[in-house]
Amino acid sequence: MGVETLISVEEYLSTSYDPDVEYVDGVLVERNVGDWLHSLVQRNLIVSLSRKYPEIFAVPELRSQTRATRFRLPDVCVLLVRPRTKYLVDAAFLAIEVLSEDDRMTKTMERLEEFDRKGVPNIWVIDPRLLTVSIYSNGVLNEIRGASIATAGDPCLELTRDEIFRDLA
């Protein structure tokens, strides 16, 4: 059993990591990213949202505080206003997780629950291998079988499956 070195929030926030890592209660946590399907869907989400809704900020992997000692990196987050700090302390309007082949459901659900508890009103989960789109709310992950997915509230942001999964075939 390995021993993990604990670091402070301040050290985490003042350090650059390549690739970036999450911070969970003093421990640096690597993420499963970097494969073609994951990156392609991430690009599709950011480009489509930014083109359709130029007034919003759709950004990749912005450090987002979910608790005092936890910072997550949603694959894409949508903000309605610029953040007040270098990292996000307020809840995003939309957090999107793009699943990688090695993601484990228990870890994914833990991340989704943190976004929900933080007050993120819209949480989407995209699986590029299965071509599925789901919404997480109140502890439940529901697959959306229709041709599009949309946020609740104002503004209503909507993307089609074609926009999300463009160039995957």
N, C-alpha and C positions, 0 to 999 in steps of 0.2 A: 504494500500500500504506500503510495507516494505522499509526500508532505507538500502542501501548497503554501506558497509565500503570500501572506496577506499584504495588500497595499492600501493606502488611504484613498478616499474619493478625490482629494486634491491632487495626488500623484497621478491617478488615472486620467483626470480631466486635463492635466498639463502635459501629458505624454502622447505622442503619436505612435500608433502601432500599424504595421503593414503586414498582413491585412489588419484592419481595425478589429478590436475585440470588445465583448460586452463586459460589464462589471457587475458581479453578483456578490454582495456582502463581503467585499474585500478580495475576491478571487477574480482573475481574468478568465473569461470564458470564450473560447474560439467558436466561430460559427461555420456552418457548412455553406459555403458560397463558392462562386467562381466557375461553375460548370456552364456549358453553352446554353442549355435550356433555361436555367435560372437567370442568367444574364440577359438573354433575349427577351424573356417575359418582363423582367425588370425594366428594360429599355422601352418595350412596348407600352407599359403602364405609364411611365413618365412622359413619353412623347405624346401619347394619346390624350392624357389628362391635360397636359400643358397646352396643346393645340386647341382642344375643345373649350377649355376654361382658362383663358390667359390671366384671369384675375387671381388665381390660386397659385400656391407654391407646391409643386410635386417634386420631392427631392429624395435621393437615395441615401439610406444608411446614416441618418442624422442621429447622433447620440441623444437619446430621449430618457429623461429621468422618470422611472416608474415608481420608485420609492426612495427614501433618503439614501439608501446604500445600494441602489440598483439602477443601472443604466443599460438600456437595450438599444439595438440598432435595427429598427424595422427596415425591411428591404425597400419599401417606399412609404413615405408619409406625406400627407397633404395638410398644409397649413393654410388658414384663411388670412393670416397676417404674419409678417416677419417675426421670428423669435426675438425676444429681448436680450438673449445671451448667445454665446457661441454654440451652445447645446440647448436642447429643448427641455424646459422645466414645466411648461404647461402641457395640457393634453392636446395632441394633434386632432384634427377633424376626422382624419382617416389614417389608419395604419394598415399596411398591406404586407403580409408575409407570403413569400414565394417559397414553396417547399423544395428542398434539395433531396436528392436520392437517399442520403444518409440521415435525414432528419428523423427524430424519434417523436412519436405522438405525445408522450408524457412531457417532454421538454417543450414541444410546440404549444401544448395546452397551458403549460405554466406561463409562457410568454404572453399568450392571448389573455389569460386571466389578469396578468399585471397591467396590460393595456386597458382592459375593461375597468379594473379598480381605479386606475388613474383618471378615468373619465373620458376615454376616447370613445366617441359616440358611434363610430363606424370602424369595424375591423373585418378585413377580407383575408381569406386564405386561398391562394392559387396553387394548384398542382399541375405543373407543365407536363408531367409524364402521363397523367390520367386525363388531362384537359378538363379538370374540374375547377369550379369556382364556388366558394362557400362564404357564408357570413357567420361570424361569431358574435353571440349576444347572450348575456346572463348565463354563462357557463355551458352554452349549447352551440355546437357547430352544425349549421344547416347548409347542405348543398343546394345551390341554385341551379335549377334545370332549364330555366328559360334562356332566351337568346341574349339577355343582357343582365347586368348587375348594377344596382344604383344605391347611393347613400340615402340614409334617412335624414330628414331635417333640411335646413336651408343653408347653403344651396344644395340642390339635388344634382349630384354628379353621376353620370351614367356612362358605362362602357359596354360595348358588345363583346361577345366571345371572339369575333373576328379581330377586333382591335387588340385584345389581350393576347391571343394565340397566333397573331400574324407571323408568318415565315417559319413556323414550327414544323410544317410538313415537308 
